Amino acid sequence: MSIDLNELASLLVGLGCPPAKVAEMAAQLDKRARQLAEQKGRPYEDALAHLLGLMRQGWAAKESGSVNVASGSA
């Protein structure tokens, strides 16, 4: 099963995605979720939920001004 790109775009807007980029990001997110599902042998929905969680965390950090980078600095 997969989610419609329009539904995914609506979810992204609700999570804080810039409206001008929502269609492109929805398509990229769908593509990456399919890749992860295939590579990891997990359901598409699980891969999509994981990616959406990461994006939500990233936007929340950006809004609060506390983006952590891989090196651990804030």
Beta strands, then each sheet from edge to edge (+ up, - down):
end
